[in-house]
Amino acid sequence: MTANDLGYDYMIDADGRVTATYWADLTIDILNDLVNRIKLSPKNPTITCGLSDFTRCSSAELSIGELEAHLGHVKKGVPDKAVALPWALVAPDPFIFGLSRQYSSMAETLNTPYNYYVCKTCEEATAWLDAQTRGN
């Protein structure tokens, strides 16, 4: 099964930026699938930051327990870096935005190796990522 079959697509560009675009309802399987694909990618050690675009998502089927389990899964798939990887979550839908904020707070509490930023537009996310990775 491809990522596209699950309702998302992703790429890792030459600068090490991961961009994931979702259009299906968010589930733990979809989120974990991306982590698995990144873990297995030969580009994994070159990743510098990421952007998850939930603009086309309007609902999610995720419990708090599933979010916490996913964050544990994420911790295992991170390239070994000295600093937290910046990752922007774009969520214009109020429900997905709130869920993303909760996810970001849980990630901080669980000490994941990511620095999450939740916003409503890709432009805002890109500007934040550019500022975070400038000089790296």
N, CA, C and O atoms as a Tinker XYZ file with bonds, in Angstrom:
   544  protein
     1  N      0.847000   -1.177000    0.000000    73     2
     2  CA     0.000000    0.000000    0.000000    64     1     3
     3  C      0.894000    1.243000    0.000000    63     2     4     5
     4  O      1.880000    1.311000    0.734000    81     3
     5  N      0.547000    2.194000   -0.809000    73     3     6
     6  CA     1.333000    3.425000   -0.874000    64     5     7
     7  C      0.764000    4.467000    0.079000    63     6     8     9
     8  O     -0.361000    4.340000    0.561000    81     7
     9  N      1.558000    5.497000    0.340000    73     7    10
    10  CA     1.085000    6.612000    1.153000    64     9    11
    11  C     -0.154000    7.230000    0.510000    63    10    12    13
    12  O     -1.101000    7.606000    1.201000    81    11
    13  N     -0.137000    7.330000   -0.806000    73    11    14
    14  CA    -1.254000    7.917000   -1.527000    64    13    15
    15  C     -2.539000    7.128000   -1.287000    63    14    16    17
    16  O     -3.615000    7.715000   -1.177000    81    15
    17  N     -2.432000    5.798000   -1.206000    73    15    18
    18  CA    -3.607000    4.965000   -0.925000    64    17    19
    19  C     -4.190000    5.273000    0.450000    63    18    20    21
    20  O     -5.397000    5.148000    0.655000    81    19
    21  N     -3.350000    5.670000    1.379000    73    19    22
    22  CA    -3.797000    5.960000    2.743000    64    21    23
    23  C     -4.376000    7.369000    2.893000    63    22    24    25
    24  O     -5.063000    7.655000    3.874000    81    23
    25  N     -4.102000    8.243000    1.930000    73    23    26
    26  CA    -4.667000    9.588000    1.998000    64    25    27
    27  C     -3.672000   10.678000    2.317000    63    26    28    29
    28  O     -4.039000   11.716000    2.867000    81    27
    29  N     -2.418000   10.456000    1.979000    73    27    30
    30  CA    -1.420000   11.503000    2.142000    64    29    31
    31  C     -0.292000   11.283000    1.153000    63    30    32    33
    32  O     -0.181000   10.224000    0.534000    81    31
    33  N      0.534000   12.289000    1.018000    73    31    34
    34  CA     1.729000   12.189000    0.194000    64    33    35
    35  C      2.838000   12.937000    0.927000    63    34    36    37
    36  O      2.562000   13.822000    1.736000    81    35
    37  N      4.077000   12.589000    0.649000    73    35    38
    38  CA     5.184000   13.275000    1.300000    64    37    39
    39  C      6.395000   13.288000    0.379000    63    38    40    41
    40  O      6.498000   12.506000   -0.566000    81    39
    41  N      7.299000   14.195000    0.684000    73    39    42
    42  CA     8.577000   14.243000   -0.025000    64    41    43
    43  C      9.635000   14.773000    0.930000    63    42    44    45
    44  O      9.327000   15.477000    1.892000    81    43
    45  N     10.873000   14.429000    0.654000    73    43    46
    46  CA    12.021000   14.977000    1.383000    64    45    47
    47  C     12.862000   15.675000    0.327000    63    46    48    49
    48  O     13.407000   15.027000   -0.566000    81    47
    49  N     12.969000   17.009000    0.427000    73    47    50
    50  CA    13.675000   17.743000   -0.620000    64    49    51
    51  C     15.190000   17.716000   -0.398000    63    50    52    53
    52  O     15.682000   17.132000    0.568000    81    51
    53  N     15.912000   18.358000   -1.309000    73    51    54
    54  CA    17.382000   18.345000   -1.275000    64    53    55
    55  C     17.947000   19.026000   -0.027000    63    54    56    57
    56  O     19.074000   18.741000    0.377000    81    55
    57  N     17.169000   19.924000    0.584000    73    55    58
    58  CA    17.611000   20.608000    1.803000    64    57    59
    59  C     17.248000   19.836000    3.066000    63    58    60    61
    60  O     17.528000   20.295000    4.173000    81    59
    61  N     16.627000   18.667000    2.910000    73    59    62
    62  CA    16.262000   17.853000    4.066000    64    61    63
    63  C     14.931000   18.212000    4.686000    63    62    64    65
    64  O     14.640000   17.786000    5.803000    81    63
    65  N     14.113000   18.986000    3.989000    73    63    66
    66  CA    12.795000   19.374000    4.510000    64    65    67
    67  C     11.764000   18.337000    4.089000    63    66    68    69
    68  O     11.606000   18.048000    2.903000    81    67
    69  N     11.065000   17.782000    5.074000    73    67    70
    70  CA     9.973000   16.857000    4.812000    64    69    71
    71  C      8.693000   17.674000    4.667000    63    70    72    73
    72  O      8.408000   18.545000    5.490000    81    71
    73  N      7.933000   17.392000    3.633000    73    71    74
    74  CA     6.618000   18.004000    3.465000    64    73    75
    75  C      5.610000   16.880000    3.287000    63    74    76    77
    76  O      5.704000   16.084000    2.353000    81    75
    77  N      4.653000   16.828000    4.188000    73    75    78
    78  CA     3.594000   15.823000    4.126000    64    77    79
    79  C      2.261000   16.541000    3.969000    63    78    80    81
    80  O      1.945000   17.463000    4.719000    81    79
    81  N      1.489000   16.104000    2.984000    73    79    82
    82  CA     0.175000   16.683000    2.719000    64    81    83
    83  C     -0.872000   15.596000    2.895000    63    82    84    85
    84  O     -0.793000   14.534000    2.278000    81    83
    85  N     -1.851000   15.873000    3.742000    73    83    86
    86  CA    -2.890000   14.896000    4.072000    64    85    87
    87  C     -4.232000   15.343000    3.500000    63    86    88    89
    88  O     -4.549000   16.532000    3.504000    81    87
    89  N     -5.019000   14.385000    3.008000    73    87    90
    90  CA    -6.372000   14.713000    2.553000    64    89    91
    91  C     -7.411000   13.749000    3.114000    63    90    92    93
    92  O     -8.608000   13.981000    2.947000    81    91
    93  N     -6.994000   12.701000    3.758000    73    91    94
    94  CA    -7.934000   11.759000    4.374000    64    93    95
    95  C     -8.164000   12.148000    5.832000    63    94    96    97
    96  O     -7.413000   12.942000    6.398000    81    95
    97  N     -9.206000   11.584000    6.430000    73    95    98
    98  CA    -9.398000   11.767000    7.867000    64    97    99
    99  C     -8.172000   11.219000    8.580000    63    98   100   101
   100  O     -7.668000   10.151000    8.232000    81    99
   101  N     -7.696000   11.948000    9.572000    73    99   102
   102  CA    -6.486000   11.526000   10.278000    64   101   103
   103  C     -6.764000   10.325000   11.165000    63   102   104   105
   104  O     -7.732000   10.301000   11.925000    81   103
   105  N     -5.902000    9.337000   11.053000    73   103   106
   106  CA    -5.964000    8.159000   11.919000    64   105   107
   107  C     -4.544000    7.844000   12.395000    63   106   108   109
   108  O     -3.564000    8.335000   11.835000    81   107
   109  N     -4.455000    7.033000   13.416000    73   107   110
   110  CA    -3.148000    6.621000   13.925000    64   109   111
   111  C     -2.362000    5.866000   12.856000    63   110   112   113
   112  O     -1.139000    5.991000   12.783000    81   111
   113  N     -3.054000    5.084000   12.028000    73   111   114
   114  CA    -2.368000    4.332000   10.974000    64   113   115
   115  C     -1.699000    5.255000    9.964000    63   114   116   117
   116  O     -0.572000    5.002000    9.539000    81   115
   117  N     -2.388000    6.320000    9.580000    73   115   118
   118  CA    -1.817000    7.266000    8.618000    64   117   119
   119  C     -0.602000    7.967000    9.217000    63   118   120   121
   120  O      0.438000    8.077000    8.568000    81   119
   121  N     -0.733000    8.439000   10.450000    73   119   122
   122  CA     0.385000    9.153000   11.085000    64   121   123
   123  C      1.586000    8.232000   11.280000    63   122   124   125
   124  O      2.721000    8.631000   11.022000    81   123
   125  N      1.346000    7.010000   11.732000    73   123   126
   126  CA     2.458000    6.073000   11.937000    64   125   127
   127  C      3.087000    5.638000   10.621000    63   126   128   129
   128  O      4.289000    5.377000   10.571000    81   127
   129  N      2.301000    5.558000    9.561000    73   127   130
   130  CA     2.838000    5.167000    8.269000    64   129   131
   131  C      3.901000    6.160000    7.793000    63   130   132   133
   132  O      4.947000    5.757000    7.284000    81   131
   133  N      3.635000    7.447000    7.959000    73   131   134
   134  CA     4.634000    8.443000    7.554000    64   133   135
   135  C      5.919000    8.267000    8.349000    63   134   136   137
   136  O      7.009000    8.300000    7.776000    81   135
   137  N      5.808000    8.082000    9.657000    73   135   138
   138  CA     6.996000    7.884000   10.491000    64   137   139
   139  C      7.785000    6.669000   10.005000    63   138   140   141
   140  O      9.011000    6.718000    9.907000    81   139
   141  N      7.082000    5.587000    9.702000    73   139   142
   142  CA     7.758000    4.378000    9.225000    64   141   143
   143  C      8.489000    4.628000    7.913000    63   142   144   145
   144  O      9.618000    4.170000    7.737000    81   143
   145  N      7.864000    5.342000    7.002000    73   143   146
   146  CA     8.497000    5.621000    5.708000    64   145   147
   147  C      9.724000    6.516000    5.875000    63   146   148   149
   148  O     10.732000    6.327000    5.195000    81   147
   149  N      9.637000    7.483000    6.774000    73   147   150
   150  CA    10.785000    8.364000    7.027000    64   149   151
   151  C     11.927000    7.578000    7.674000    63   150   152   153
   152  O     13.093000    7.756000    7.320000    81   151
   153  N     11.576000    6.699000    8.634000    73   151   154
   154  CA    12.608000    5.882000    9.291000    64   153   155
   155  C     13.397000    5.058000    8.284000    63   154   156   157
   156  O     14.612000    4.911000    8.413000    81   155
   157  N     12.710000    4.520000    7.281000    73   155   158
   158  CA    13.345000    3.643000    6.306000    64   157   159
   159  C     14.002000    4.396000    5.143000    63   158   160   161
   160  O     14.713000    3.795000    4.338000    81   159
   161  N     13.769000    5.680000    5.056000    73   159   162
   162  CA    14.303000    6.456000    3.941000    64   161   163
   163  C     15.812000    6.631000    4.065000    63   162   164   165
   164  O     16.312000    6.909000    5.155000    81   163
   165  N     16.549000    6.472000    2.955000    73   163   166
   166  CA    17.983000    6.755000    3.004000    64   165   167
   167  C     18.270000    8.228000    3.291000    63   166   168   169
   168  O     19.388000    8.581000    3.666000    81   167
   169  N     17.263000    9.087000    3.117000    73   167   170
   170  CA    17.428000   10.518000    3.397000    64   169   171
   171  C     17.206000   10.848000    4.878000    63   170   172   173
   172  O     17.391000   11.996000    5.281000    81   171
   173  N     16.815000    9.869000    5.687000    73   171   174
   174  CA    16.514000   10.115000    7.100000    64   173   175
   175  C     17.610000   10.918000    7.810000    63   174   176   177
   176  O     17.287000   11.890000    8.491000    81   175
   177  N     18.888000   10.555000    7.680000    73   175   178
   178  CA    19.921000   11.315000    8.418000    64   177   179
   179  C     20.071000   12.768000    7.958000    63   178   180   181
   180  O     20.670000   13.576000    8.667000    81   179
   181  N     19.540000   13.108000    6.789000    73   179   182
   182  CA    19.700000   14.475000    6.280000    64   181   183
   183  C     18.526000   15.382000    6.612000    63   182   184   185
   184  O     18.538000   16.559000    6.251000    81   183
   185  N     17.516000   14.858000    7.290000    73   183   186
   186  CA    16.313000   15.654000    7.574000    64   185   187
   187  C     16.650000   16.805000    8.517000    63   186   188   189
   188  O     17.281000   16.621000    9.557000    81   187
   189  N     16.208000   17.999000    8.119000    73   187   190
   190  CA    16.470000   19.206000    8.899000    64   189   191
   191  C     15.217000   19.791000    9.536000    63   190   192   193
   192  O     15.309000   20.492000   10.544000    81   191
   193  N     14.034000   19.511000    8.958000    73   191   194
   194  CA    12.784000   20.053000    9.471000    64   193   195
   195  C     11.628000   19.417000    8.721000    63   194   196   197
   196  O     11.834000   18.637000    7.791000    81   195
   197  N     10.417000   19.750000    9.127000    73   195   198
   198  CA     9.267000   19.185000    8.443000    64   197   199
   199  C      8.040000   20.051000    8.537000    63   198   200   201
   200  O      7.936000   20.943000    9.380000    81   199
   201  N      7.111000   19.762000    7.643000    73   199   202
   202  CA     5.839000   20.461000    7.592000    64   201   203
   203  C      4.753000   19.429000    7.301000    63   202   204   205
   204  O      4.812000   18.718000    6.297000    81   203
   205  N      3.767000   19.356000    8.184000    73   203   206
   206  CA     2.597000   18.501000    7.954000    64   205   207
   207  C      1.421000   19.410000    7.664000    63   206   208   209
   208  O      1.018000   20.210000    8.508000    81   207
   209  N      0.870000   19.282000    6.460000    73   207   210
   210  CA    -0.221000   20.147000    6.008000    64   209   211
   211  C     -1.545000   19.392000    6.105000    63   210   212   213
   212  O     -1.804000   18.460000    5.344000    81   211
   213  N     -2.374000   19.814000    7.059000    73   211   214
   214  CA    -3.676000   19.204000    7.283000    64   213   215
   215  C     -4.804000   20.061000    6.694000    63   214   216   217
   216  O     -5.962000   19.901000    7.081000    81   215
   217  N     -4.480000   20.963000    5.768000    73   215   218
   218  CA    -5.458000   21.883000    5.202000    64   217   219
   219  C     -6.672000   21.158000    4.619000    63   218   220   221
   220  O     -7.798000   21.638000    4.747000    81   219
   221  N     -6.456000   20.035000    3.995000    73   219   222
   222  CA    -7.558000   19.315000    3.338000    64   221   223
   223  C     -8.230000   18.298000    4.250000    63   222   224   225
   224  O     -9.121000   17.575000    3.806000    81   223
   225  N     -7.823000   18.225000    5.516000    73   223   226
   226  CA    -8.450000   17.318000    6.481000    64   225   227
   227  C     -9.559000   18.062000    7.222000    63   226   228   229
   228  O     -9.417000   19.235000    7.564000    81   227
   229  N    -10.653000   17.365000    7.461000    73   227   230
   230  CA   -11.733000   18.008000    8.208000    64   229   231
   231  C    -12.128000   17.226000    9.458000    63   230   232   233
   232  O    -12.961000   17.676000   10.245000    81   231
   233  N    -11.524000   16.058000    9.634000    73   231   234
   234  CA   -11.824000   15.305000   10.850000    64   233   235
   235  C    -10.667000   14.367000   11.181000    63   234   236   237
   236  O     -9.776000   14.114000   10.370000    81   235
   237  N    -10.724000   13.870000   12.398000    73   235   238
   238  CA    -9.689000   12.949000   12.864000    64   237   239
   239  C    -10.337000   11.901000   13.750000    63   238   240   241
   240  O    -11.268000   12.191000   14.502000    81   239
   241  N     -9.842000   10.706000   13.652000    73   239   242
   242  CA   -10.315000    9.618000   14.501000    64   241   243
   243  C     -9.154000    9.186000   15.385000    63   242   244   245
   244  O     -8.587000    8.106000   15.216000    81   243
   245  N     -8.812000   10.058000   16.338000    73   243   246
   246  CA    -7.663000    9.823000   17.202000    64   245   247
   247  C     -8.049000   10.071000   18.652000    63   246   248   249
   248  O     -8.678000   11.078000   18.974000    81   247
   249  N     -7.668000    9.147000   19.520000    73   247   250
   250  CA    -7.872000    9.335000   20.946000    64   249   251
   251  C     -6.582000    9.916000   21.547000    63   250   252   253
   252  O     -5.531000    9.929000   20.906000    81   251
   253  N     -6.690000   10.384000   22.765000    73   251   254
   254  CA    -5.511000   10.899000   23.467000    64   253   255
   255  C     -4.474000    9.787000   23.617000    63   254   256   257
   256  O     -3.279000   10.025000   23.444000    81   255
   257  N     -4.923000    8.588000   23.933000    73   255   258
   258  CA    -4.004000    7.458000   24.060000    64   257   259
   259  C     -3.275000    7.160000   22.759000    63   258   260   261
   260  O     -2.089000    6.830000   22.765000    81   259
   261  N     -3.994000    7.278000   21.636000    73   259   262
   262  CA    -3.353000    7.055000   20.334000    64   261   263
   263  C     -2.334000    8.145000   20.019000    63   262   264   265
   264  O     -1.271000    7.856000   19.468000    81   263
   265  N     -2.646000    9.395000   20.361000    73   263   266
   266  CA    -1.671000   10.471000   20.146000    64   265   267
   267  C     -0.407000   10.216000   20.957000    63   266   268   269
   268  O      0.705000   10.392000   20.459000    81   267
   269  N     -0.583000    9.804000   22.197000    73   267   270
   270  CA     0.573000    9.525000   23.050000    64   269   271
   271  C      1.383000    8.346000   22.506000    63   270   272   273
   272  O      2.614000    8.384000   22.507000    81   271
   273  N      0.697000    7.301000   22.044000    73   271   274
   274  CA     1.393000    6.150000   21.452000    64   273   275
   275  C      2.138000    6.573000   20.187000    63   274   276   277
   276  O      3.261000    6.132000   19.941000    81   275
   277  N      1.508000    7.426000   19.393000    73   275   278
   278  CA     2.159000    7.903000   18.169000    64   277   279
   279  C      3.425000    8.697000   18.508000    63   278   280   281
   280  O      4.450000    8.540000   17.844000    81   279
   281  N      3.361000    9.530000   19.517000    73   279   282
   282  CA     4.549000   10.296000   19.914000    64   281   283
   283  C      5.679000    9.369000   20.355000    63   282   284   285
   284  O      6.847000    9.656000   20.094000    81   283
   285  N      5.350000    8.273000   21.012000    73   283   286
   286  CA     6.373000    7.276000   21.351000    64   285   287
   287  C      6.987000    6.676000   20.105000    63   286   288   289
   288  O      8.194000    6.443000   20.044000    81   287
   289  N      6.156000    6.428000   19.118000    73   287   290
   290  CA     6.618000    5.898000   17.827000    64   289   291
   291  C      7.514000    6.918000   17.123000    63   290   292   293
   292  O      8.530000    6.560000   16.528000    81   291
   293  N      7.126000    8.188000   17.198000    73   291   294
   294  CA     7.905000    9.267000   16.586000    64   293   295
   295  C      9.300000    9.345000   17.201000    63   294   296   297
   296  O     10.286000    9.519000   16.485000    81   295
   297  N      9.383000    9.220000   18.507000    73   295   298
   298  CA    10.678000    9.324000   19.189000    64   297   299
   299  C     11.683000    8.298000   18.674000    63   298   300   301
   300  O     12.886000    8.558000   18.652000    81   299
   301  N     11.190000    7.141000   18.265000    73   299   302
   302  CA    12.071000    6.079000   17.767000    64   301   303
   303  C     12.533000    6.322000   16.332000    63   302   304   305
   304  O     13.512000    5.717000   15.895000    81   303
   305  N     11.847000    7.195000   15.591000    73   303   306
   306  CA    12.149000    7.379000   14.178000    64   305   307
   307  C     12.918000    8.627000   13.830000    63   306   308   309
   308  O     13.092000    8.944000   12.653000    81   307
   309  N     13.386000    9.344000   14.844000    73   307   310
   310  CA    14.057000   10.617000   14.613000    64   309   311
   311  C     15.530000   10.413000   14.296000    63   310   312   313
   312  O     16.206000    9.627000   14.960000    81   311
   313  N     16.034000   11.116000   13.283000    73   311   314
   314  CA    17.478000   11.068000   13.058000    64   313   315
   315  C     18.203000   11.592000   14.302000    63   314   316   317
   316  O     17.674000   12.451000   15.007000    81   315
   317  N     19.382000   11.090000   14.571000    73   315   318
   318  CA    20.137000   11.509000   15.738000    64   317   319
   319  C     20.648000   12.930000   15.529000    63   318   320   321
   320  O     21.583000   13.155000   14.760000    81   319
   321  N     20.036000   13.876000   16.211000    73   319   322
   322  CA    20.396000   15.298000   16.073000    64   321   323
   323  C     20.696000   15.874000   17.453000    63   322   324   325
   324  O     20.163000   15.416000   18.463000    81   323
   325  N     21.554000   16.881000   17.474000    73   323   326
   326  CA    21.902000   17.525000   18.743000    64   325   327
   327  C     20.784000   18.455000   19.215000    63   326   328   329
   328  O     20.649000   18.695000   20.415000    81   327
   329  N     19.984000   18.979000   18.288000    73   327   330
   330  CA    18.893000   19.893000   18.644000    64   329   331
   331  C     17.574000   19.327000   18.132000    63   330   332   333
   332  O     17.550000   18.492000   17.227000    81   331
   333  N     16.486000   19.793000   18.722000    73   331   334
   334  CA    15.165000   19.336000   18.310000    64   333   335
   335  C     14.882000   19.774000   16.872000    63   334   336   337
   336  O     15.201000   20.895000   16.476000    81   335
   337  N     14.281000   18.874000   16.107000    73   335   338
   338  CA    13.921000   19.190000   14.726000    64   337   339
   339  C     12.679000   20.071000   14.697000    63   338   340   341
   340  O     11.666000   19.718000   15.302000    81   339
   341  N     12.730000   21.204000   14.013000    73   339   342
   342  CA    11.523000   22.023000   13.873000    64   341   343
   343  C     10.526000   21.344000   12.939000    63   342   344   345
   344  O     10.893000   20.850000   11.872000    81   343
   345  N      9.263000   21.327000   13.356000    73   343   346
   346  CA     8.218000   20.714000   12.544000    64   345   347
   347  C      6.952000   21.546000   12.672000    63   346   348   349
   348  O      6.424000   21.717000   13.771000    81   347
   349  N      6.468000   22.059000   11.556000    73   347   350
   350  CA     5.259000   22.883000   11.542000    64   349   351
   351  C      4.041000   22.022000   11.224000    63   350   352   353
   352  O      4.091000   21.140000   10.366000    81   351
   353  N      2.963000   22.292000   11.924000    73   351   354
   354  CA     1.689000   21.614000   11.695000    64   353   355
   355  C      0.690000   22.658000   11.204000    63   354   356   357
   356  O      0.319000   23.561000   11.953000    81   355
   357  N      0.254000   22.540000    9.953000    73   355   358
   358  CA    -0.673000   23.502000    9.353000    64   357   359
   359  C     -2.086000   22.952000    9.481000    63   358   360   361
   360  O     -2.408000   21.898000    8.933000    81   359
   361  N     -2.929000   23.686000   10.218000    73   359   362
   362  CA    -4.270000   23.183000   10.506000    64   361   363
   363  C     -5.283000   24.329000   10.550000    63   362   364   365
   364  O     -5.545000   24.874000   11.622000    81   363
   365  N     -5.855000   24.700000    9.402000    73   363   366
   366  CA    -6.842000   25.785000    9.404000    64   365   367
   367  C     -8.194000   25.390000   10.008000    63   366   368   369
   368  O     -8.915000   26.253000   10.508000    81   367
   369  N     -8.547000   24.106000    9.972000    73   367   370
   370  CA    -9.803000   23.641000   10.555000    64   369   371
   371  C     -9.719000   23.757000   12.078000    63   370   372   373
   372  O     -8.746000   23.285000   12.665000    81   371
   373  N    -10.709000   24.372000   12.738000    73   371   374
   374  CA   -10.630000   24.571000   14.201000    64   373   375
   375  C    -10.418000   23.280000   14.998000    63   374   376   377
   376  O     -9.646000   23.269000   15.957000    81   375
   377  N    -11.094000   22.198000   14.613000    73   375   378
   378  CA   -10.930000   20.939000   15.342000    64   377   379
   379  C     -9.519000   20.384000   15.174000    63   378   380   381
   380  O     -8.881000   20.000000   16.155000    81   379
   381  N     -9.031000   20.339000   13.938000    73   379   382
   382  CA    -7.690000   19.816000   13.666000    64   381   383
   383  C     -6.640000   20.735000   14.298000    63   382   384   385
   384  O     -5.614000   20.258000   14.783000    81   383
   385  N     -6.888000   22.040000   14.296000    73   383   386
   386  CA    -5.973000   22.983000   14.940000    64   385   387
   387  C     -5.862000   22.672000   16.437000    63   386   388   389
   388  O     -4.760000   22.593000   16.980000    81   387
   389  N     -7.005000   22.496000   17.095000    73   387   390
   390  CA    -6.998000   22.183000   18.528000    64   389   391
   391  C     -6.308000   20.858000   18.821000    63   390   392   393
   392  O     -5.557000   20.740000   19.789000    81   391
   393  N     -6.564000   19.871000   17.985000    73   391   394
   394  CA    -5.913000   18.573000   18.135000    64   393   395
   395  C     -4.401000   18.701000   17.949000    63   394   396   397
   396  O     -3.625000   18.074000   18.669000    81   395
   397  N     -3.993000   19.515000   16.981000    73   395   398
   398  CA    -2.559000   19.736000   16.731000    64   397   399
   399  C     -1.895000   20.449000   17.908000    63   398   400   401
   400  O     -0.758000   20.139000   18.265000    81   399
   401  N     -2.603000   21.403000   18.508000    73   399   402
   402  CA    -2.063000   22.094000   19.687000    64   401   403
   403  C     -1.896000   21.117000   20.851000    63   402   404   405
   404  O     -0.895000   21.155000   21.566000    81   403
   405  N     -2.868000   20.259000   21.030000    73   403   406
   406  CA    -2.788000   19.255000   22.090000    64   405   407
   407  C     -1.613000   18.309000   21.826000    63   406   408   409
   408  O     -0.869000   17.960000   22.743000    81   407
   409  N     -1.458000   17.906000   20.586000    73   407   410
   410  CA    -0.350000   17.037000   20.180000    64   409   411
   411  C      0.985000   17.709000   20.491000    63   410   412   413
   412  O      1.890000   17.081000   21.040000    81   411
   413  N      1.101000   18.983000   20.140000    73   411   414
   414  CA     2.327000   19.744000   20.387000    64   413   415
   415  C      2.637000   19.818000   21.884000    63   414   416   417
   416  O      3.788000   19.660000   22.293000    81   415
   417  N      1.618000   20.057000   22.686000    73   415   418
   418  CA     1.812000   20.128000   24.145000    64   417   419
   419  C      2.243000   18.778000   24.712000    63   418   420   421
   420  O      3.125000   18.705000   25.567000    81   419
   421  N      1.607000   17.708000   24.225000    73   419   422
   422  CA     1.985000   16.368000   24.683000    64   421   423
   423  C      3.420000   16.050000   24.279000    63   422   424   425
   424  O      4.166000   15.450000   25.052000    81   423
   425  N      3.803000   16.448000   23.078000    73   423   426
   426  CA     5.170000   16.189000   22.604000    64   425   427
   427  C      6.189000   16.871000   23.501000    63   426   428   429
   428  O      7.234000   16.302000   23.815000    81   427
   429  N      5.880000   18.084000   23.908000    73   427   430
   430  CA     6.787000   18.812000   24.800000    64   429   431
   431  C      6.865000   18.121000   26.156000    63   430   432   433
   432  O      7.954000   17.966000   26.709000    81   431
   433  N      5.734000   17.711000   26.689000    73   431   434
   434  CA     5.680000   17.025000   27.981000    64   433   435
   435  C      6.448000   15.710000   27.946000    63   434   436   437
   436  O      7.113000   15.344000   28.916000    81   435
   437  N      6.352000   14.997000   26.816000    73   435   438
   438  CA     7.024000   13.706000   26.678000    64   437   439
   439  C      8.467000   13.835000   26.218000    63   438   440   441
   440  O      9.153000   12.836000   26.001000    81   439
   441  N      8.922000   15.077000   26.072000    73   439   442
   442  CA    10.310000   15.358000   25.701000    64   441   443
   443  C     10.710000   14.707000   24.366000    63   442   444   445
   444  O     11.768000   14.088000   24.258000    81   443
   445  N      9.852000   14.858000   23.367000    73   443   446
   446  CA    10.194000   14.332000   22.039000    64   445   447
   447  C     11.243000   15.240000   21.400000    63   446   448   449
   448  O     11.346000   16.413000   21.760000    81   447
   449  N     12.008000   14.717000   20.471000    73   447   450
   450  CA    13.088000   15.506000   19.851000    64   449   451
   451  C     12.601000   16.380000   18.692000    63   450   452   453
   452  O     13.288000   16.528000   17.681000    81   451
   453  N     11.415000   16.952000   18.853000    73   451   454
   454  CA    10.854000   17.868000   17.866000    64   453   455
   455  C     10.459000   19.164000   18.535000    63   454   456   457
   456  O     10.098000   19.190000   19.711000    81   455
   457  N     10.531000   20.234000   17.774000    73   455   458
   458  CA    10.024000   21.528000   18.198000    64   457   459
   459  C      8.835000   21.820000   17.294000    63   458   460   461
   460  O      9.010000   22.284000   16.167000    81   459
   461  N      7.618000   21.548000   17.783000    73   459   462
   462  CA     6.416000   21.711000   16.971000    64   461   463
   463  C      5.900000   23.142000   17.013000    63   462   464   465
   464  O      6.004000   23.831000   18.028000    81   463
   465  N      5.345000   23.569000   15.892000    73   463   466
   466  CA     4.714000   24.878000   15.762000    64   465   467
   467  C      3.396000   24.668000   15.027000    63   466   468   469
   468  O      3.382000   24.126000   13.922000    81   467
   469  N      2.309000   25.086000   15.622000    73   467   470
   470  CA     0.988000   24.912000   15.024000    64   469   471
   471  C      0.519000   26.252000   14.479000    63   470   472   473
   472  O      0.548000   27.265000   15.178000    81   471
   473  N      0.085000   26.244000   13.219000    73   471   474
   474  CA    -0.381000   27.470000   12.581000    64   473   475
   475  C     -1.507000   27.147000   11.610000    63   474   476   477
   476  O     -1.880000   25.987000   11.438000    81   475
   477  N     -2.046000   28.191000   10.975000    73   475   478
   478  CA    -3.206000   27.995000   10.102000    64   477   479
   479  C     -2.904000   28.054000    8.615000    63   478   480   481
   480  O     -3.753000   27.678000    7.807000    81   479
   481  N     -1.706000   28.519000    8.225000    73   479   482
   482  CA    -1.396000   28.618000    6.790000    64   481   483
   483  C     -0.006000   28.045000    6.486000    63   482   484   485
   484  O      0.875000   28.018000    7.344000    81   483
   485  N      0.161000   27.593000    5.253000    73   483   486
   486  CA     1.470000   27.092000    4.814000    64   485   487
   487  C      2.496000   28.220000    4.758000    63   486   488   489
   488  O      3.682000   28.001000    5.003000    81   487
   489  N      2.039000   29.418000    4.438000    73   487   490
   490  CA     2.958000   30.562000    4.382000    64   489   491
   491  C      3.555000   30.845000    5.758000    63   490   492   493
   492  O      4.758000   31.075000    5.887000    81   491
   493  N      2.712000   30.826000    6.775000    73   491   494
   494  CA     3.183000   31.043000    8.145000    64   493   495
   495  C      4.138000   29.923000    8.564000    63   494   496   497
   496  O      5.160000   30.179000    9.201000    81   495
   497  N      3.804000   28.698000    8.209000    73   495   498
   498  CA     4.656000   27.548000    8.543000    64   497   499
   499  C      6.018000   27.659000    7.869000    63   498   500   501
   500  O      7.050000   27.434000    8.501000    81   499
   501  N      6.017000   28.004000    6.590000    73   499   502
   502  CA     7.266000   28.122000    5.835000    64   501   503
   503  C      8.150000   29.224000    6.411000    63   502   504   505
   504  O      9.362000   29.049000    6.538000    81   503
   505  N      7.548000   30.352000    6.756000    73   503   506
   506  CA     8.325000   31.456000    7.349000    64   505   507
   507  C      8.942000   31.018000    8.674000    63   506   508   509
   508  O     10.103000   31.325000    8.946000    81   507
   509  N      8.183000   30.308000    9.498000    73   507   510
   510  CA     8.706000   29.838000   10.779000    64   509   511
   511  C      9.831000   28.826000   10.570000    63   510   512   513
   512  O     10.864000   28.903000   11.235000    81   511
   513  N      9.639000   27.877000    9.650000    73   511   514
   514  CA    10.677000   26.878000    9.378000    64   513   515
   515  C     11.939000   27.538000    8.838000    63   514   516   517
   516  O     13.047000   27.177000    9.235000    81   515
   517  N     11.780000   28.497000    7.941000    73   515   518
   518  CA    12.947000   29.215000    7.409000    64   517   519
   519  C     13.723000   29.902000    8.532000    63   518   520   521
   520  O     14.954000   29.862000    8.547000    81   519
   521  N     13.019000   30.530000    9.467000    73   519   522
   522  CA    13.677000   31.201000   10.586000    64   521   523
   523  C     14.360000   30.188000   11.509000    63   522   524   525
   524  O     15.433000   30.463000   12.047000    81   523
   525  N     13.744000   29.020000   11.692000    73   523   526
   526  CA    14.311000   27.993000   12.564000    64   525   527
   527  C     15.568000   27.346000   11.972000    63   526   528   529
   528  O     16.481000   26.969000   12.707000    81   527
   529  N     15.610000   27.222000   10.671000    73   527   530
   530  CA    16.712000   26.492000   10.023000    64   529   531
   531  C     17.769000   27.418000    9.438000    63   530   532   533
   532  O     18.786000   26.946000    8.929000    81   531
   533  N     17.552000   28.700000    9.501000    73   531   534
   534  CA    18.534000   29.654000    8.987000    64   533   535
   535  C     19.860000   29.468000    9.705000    63   534   536   537
   536  O     19.921000   29.494000   10.934000    81   535
   537  N     20.904000   29.283000    8.940000    73   535   538
   538  CA    22.242000   29.149000    9.517000    64   537   539
   539  C     22.601000   27.736000    9.928000    63   538   540   541
   540  O     23.710000   27.497000   10.404000    81   539
   541  N     21.682000   26.791000    9.753000    73   539   542
   542  CA    21.987000   25.394000   10.111000    64   541   543
   543  C     22.641000   24.680000    8.961000    63   542   544
   544  O     22.970000   23.499000    9.075000    81   543
